[in-house]
Amino acid sequence: MKIWFLTRSLYPHQKGGGGQIRLGQIKFLKELGYEINIVMPNYEKDKLNIINNIIQLPLSYNIRIASYLERVGFYEDYLDKWIKEAYKYLKNRVKKEDIVFATSGGELGMIKLGSLLKKEINCKFVINFHDPLAYSIVNGYKLNNKFHVSREKQEYRYIKNSDLIVTSSKSNQKSLINKYPFLKNKILNNYFGYIEKIKLEKYKKKNKKLKIAYIGNMGNLQKPEILYDIYKYLNSNHIEIYFIGNINPNRLLKSISEDNVFFLNFMPHVELLDFMIKNIDIGFVSLTSDYLGACVPSKIYEYINLGLPILGALPNGDGKDIINDNGYGIACNYNDINELSNALNSFLDINFLNDVKQNILKDRDKWFMKNKIKEIDTLLKKGKKV
């Protein structure tokens, strides 16, 4: 029995949190004894490339044009042309006893490919939603106001014959069950967790000032400038804030020049973790859309791995619940600067900061992906269809 792992990207072929998570899944599934063939587009060369069980099938057309054709309904997904070639390649290679494991970071393509293979071969078909299908309705919300044809019929068409649907948030699980109640027993949730467990030094506050850092994308969905708004509203000289990443797309952040506000470029992952452990007291995470309540930012898992208390500016959903319900910090609505400022002020109390730190360290092991993925292992090994 093989797992055919379908993915649009895989770190380091494409950098980013999603690609790293998929690489982690593959690593730990292999450690559990699964033989895995990875199937993904080859974005760089117009040829088939196979190395170390990674099958890269050429994608040689303009993705921007294909995305527009998806938006207006000419394509079901921007990967449609690639799917046709991938299906031709796989339909005589995947066996009935195999598992097709289709991941989605918002695209439909890998789910569509997996569904076509299921229909042809009757293999086991597993969907793993890393994020909800972009521009589908999730708990009554849509990603944004940009025009995009409805995706509900497409979503239904390709998930209805799945054997198992694994979400990465309970919020998306709930949404899918509400839309497709006949699939209720097949839709389950599995939080990813962090990938590489790091060795932590014995905790002590770094210095007299409280240091809080934001890591990652600086775009409109995150709006990390919220951290600056919180800092200004609180007006405390006892706090330093750090933005780590490429601030060039963010005009507001580029215009800031203050003594207690620092900007650092992206750094290698190991170097970044070392910097955070040695210098930072709190991790900041933000998402600025109610739709995104169905997503769990990977930063939350990274901060747990680092043993860092968390300040969250988030919509209602799993991310906020993980932080607040477990006492890992304080998460407030992304629009409420007053409440967020009060929350940041709470961390100036060293006793509160230490209590939150201990809550995270106590639970840290259970968020390790090596442990979390055992839930998927149990489901995959069930003899009957889930």
Secondary structure as UniProt FT lines:
FT   STRAND          2..6
FT   TURN            11..13
FT   HELIX           17..31
FT   TURN            32..33
FT   STRAND          35..42
FT   STRAND          49..51
FT   TURN            52..53
FT   STRAND          54..58
FT   HELIX           63..71
FT   TURN            72..73
FT   TURN            78..79
FT   HELIX           80..90
FT   TURN            91..93
FT   TURN            96..97
FT   STRAND          99..104
FT   HELIX           109..121
FT   STRAND          124..129
FT   TURN            134..135
FT   TURN            139..140
FT   HELIX           152..159
FT   TURN            160..161
FT   STRAND          164..167
FT   HELIX           170..179
FT   HELIX           181..186
FT   STRAND          187..189
FT   STRAND          210..215
FT   TURN            220..222
FT   HELIX           225..234
FT   TURN            237..238
FT   STRAND          239..244
FT   TURN            248..249
FT   HELIX           251..254
FT   TURN            259..260
FT   STRAND          261..264
FT   HELIX           269..279
FT   STRAND          282..286
FT   HELIX           290..294
FT   HELIX           298..306
FT   STRAND          310..314
FT   HELIX           318..325
FT   TURN            326..327
FT   STRAND          329..333
FT   TURN            334..335
FT   HELIX           337..346
FT   TURN            347..348
FT   HELIX           350..363
FT   HELIX           364..367
FT   HELIX           369..372
FT   HELIX           374..380
//
